[in-house]
Amino acid sequence: MTLSATLLKQLSPWRNAKVWHIAFSGGLDSTVLLHLLAHLAKNQSLPALSAIHVHHGLQVAADAWPEHCRAQCEALGVPLRVIRVRVQSGASLERAARDARYAAFSEITQTNEVLLTAQHRDDQAETLLFRLLRGAGVRGLSGMPWHRPLGGGTMLRPLLDVARRELEAYAAEHQLSWVEDPSNQDQQFSRNYLRQQVFPVLTSRWPQALATMARSAAHLSEAQELLDELAQIDLSQARSASEFDWLGLPSLELATLESLSSARQRNALRHWLEPLTRLPDSDHWSGWESLRDATGDARPIWGLADGQLHRAGGRIWWLSGNWLRSPLPVEVWTQPSLPLSLPDNGVLTLSGQIPDGPLQIRYREGGEIMDLPGRGHRDLKRLLNERAVPSFVRGRLPLLFQGERLLAVANLAGLDGGAVGGWHLHWQPSCEDQGLS
């Protein structure tokens, strides 16, 4: 099968997309991909083609690349968009540049649009070995996926089954020209070291090493799909309803997780946590065991990169953003007929017959007493214990005061005002995105 036919077969499920964006660095791989698609478009009904060149501004040589890319695209009749990005400083320049590049790609790729990148089989083998040396698990060793969501659309790697030598042969046959990135020779970058020092030794002894390593990545990708399916089964049992679902926080039933083997617990939690936070390495999963095995009256917290896991009421809860900050004090509620925006703590409303003022919203400090019909004066701490209010909620649960008298506790039936008047105090907690952006 020719390279053109192979590419067309890989892209067939996405022939109805609105646009095919091509990530065009100007290097060999993306030059071949661009040329292949431009020529296929002459005799095939394809989506509109568009090339995107991301300029990182990291080296002087790169300043000439946008013009080279523009000339190539003009010759092929493909519109080009050049995007300049700022690479954040950090320990890994490679990773920072990649993050900046894919952030730009994500912003551009809209609904029913596709971004095509030119990674090939040799790149997949490098990824596998690089991640193996870093101690990656099954997901990491699966290598680069064929496709994944990006922005509002999809990112595809249609050349992952193609060897670099095939791309070189195509480029030579069609007399293509491309840019050479000087940094590709710098062996301080791990991938360059693998490419220039390690793989020549491997392939001299095992000529098919790159192909077999890429095949192993495919096997591991299939294994990861099975682990994901198992996680969905386990999580479907743990996502039981809670009387505190109105908090809008992700949570799981602890007893269901505890009934699983340790390996299945970690698998389910990885799947659940992945859209919420950067995952811990294997050495830091002891935090989960400490949270899981804590005594019943303990208040364990597992701190992760982008938030915290709390344990309360037989469940584990994910907290991030405003939930990790103490709410700011609120002054007098001057217009209780209107919603009150609470700093870092959502919105408060009063429904029904508005009680006489002046009214004030406070947060629990300890020692509060509430007068309940038929029960007399009751300590607020005991009332919260009776309703098993999670400990992390208690300090931000809005309390309605009339002078020094505690009238209501938001959202708790029997304490929200309904027992003493024809009104209810309703709290809508902060509704922030619980996933990573």
DATA-V622039 format. One record per residue. N is the residue number from 1. PHI is phi in whole degrees, 0 to 359 (none if undefined). Layout:
N	PHI
N	PHI
This chain:
1	none
2	290
3	298
4	297
5	294
6	299
7	296
8	297
9	295
10	296
11	268
12	303
13	293
14	245
15	292
16	266
17	295
18	287
19	218
20	253
21	275
22	248
23	287
24	244
25	279
26	96
27	283
28	305
29	299
30	288
31	294
32	295
33	299
34	298
35	297
36	302
37	291
38	298
39	282
40	296
41	295
42	287
43	229
44	232
45	275
46	245
47	299
48	301
49	262
50	212
51	255
52	231
53	247
54	261
55	258
56	276
57	67
58	265
59	211
60	299
61	303
62	290
63	296
64	272
65	291
66	303
67	292
68	300
69	297
70	296
71	295
72	297
73	292
74	298
75	295
76	262
77	73
78	247
79	296
80	239
81	239
82	260
83	239
84	265
85	236
86	254
87	270
88	289
89	288
90	180
91	294
92	244
93	294
94	304
95	292
96	298
97	295
98	296
99	300
100	295
101	295
102	286
103	297
104	294
105	298
106	297
107	293
108	280
109	283
110	260
111	304
112	63
113	241
114	233
115	252
116	255
117	243
118	253
119	299
120	237
121	297
122	295
123	298
124	296
125	296
126	299
127	298
128	300
129	293
130	300
131	287
132	298
133	292
134	266
135	78
136	292
137	271
138	300
139	299
140	294
141	284
142	293
143	76
144	279
145	288
146	299
147	208
148	201
149	297
150	211
151	57
152	266
153	235
154	222
155	255
156	237
157	238
158	284
159	255
160	295
161	264
162	254
163	284
164	300
165	297
166	292
167	293
168	296
169	295
170	295
171	297
172	292
173	298
174	260
175	52
176	280
177	241
178	211
179	267
180	249
181	280
182	302
183	292
184	293
185	266
186	278
187	278
188	288
189	277
190	301
191	294
192	296
193	297
194	300
195	294
196	264
197	251
198	273
199	294
200	301
201	291
202	299
203	286
204	290
205	265
206	234
207	303
208	264
209	303
210	296
211	294
212	288
213	293
214	296
215	293
216	298
217	299
218	294
219	298
220	293
221	296
222	294
223	298
224	294
225	299
226	293
227	297
228	295
229	296
230	297
231	298
232	297
233	297
234	293
235	290
236	297
237	281
238	277
239	273
240	286
241	288
242	230
243	290
244	250
245	300
246	296
247	294
248	73
249	255
250	298
251	208
252	224
253	284
254	292
255	300
256	296
257	295
258	295
259	284
260	270
261	294
262	301
263	294
264	290
265	301
266	296
267	296
268	295
269	293
270	302
271	296
272	289
273	278
274	305
275	282
276	259
277	201
278	292
279	280
280	285
281	282
282	299
283	291
284	256
285	284
286	298
287	299
288	293
289	296
290	295
291	292
292	295
293	265
294	297
295	294
296	301
297	268
298	281
299	234
300	289
301	226
302	251
303	278
304	242
305	300
306	238
307	168
308	221
309	259
310	246
311	241
312	197
313	60
314	73
315	226
316	251
317	233
318	262
319	239
320	206
321	59
322	301
323	293
324	263
325	245
326	290
327	293
328	284
329	296
330	247
331	275
332	298
333	274
334	286
335	232
336	295
337	282
338	249
339	301
340	247
341	279
342	265
343	305
344	60
345	209
346	82
347	227
348	240
349	223
350	246
351	244
352	87
353	290
354	288
355	292
356	295
357	266
358	285
359	250
360	217
361	257
362	230
363	241
364	298
365	241
366	110
367	89
368	292
369	238
370	233
371	267
372	247
373	304
374	82
375	237
376	76
377	283
378	230
379	290
380	298
381	303
382	293
383	297
384	292
385	295
386	301
387	265
388	52
389	292
390	306
391	300
392	287
393	271
394	299
395	284
396	239
397	286
398	295
399	245
400	262
401	246
402	244
403	68
404	259
405	266
406	280
407	271
408	204
409	242
410	302
411	73
412	262
413	305
414	88
415	243
416	270
417	112
418	296
419	281
420	245
421	195
422	274
423	210
424	220
425	261
426	243
427	242
428	255
429	298
430	308
431	257
432	260
433	297
434	273
435	255
436	284
437	272
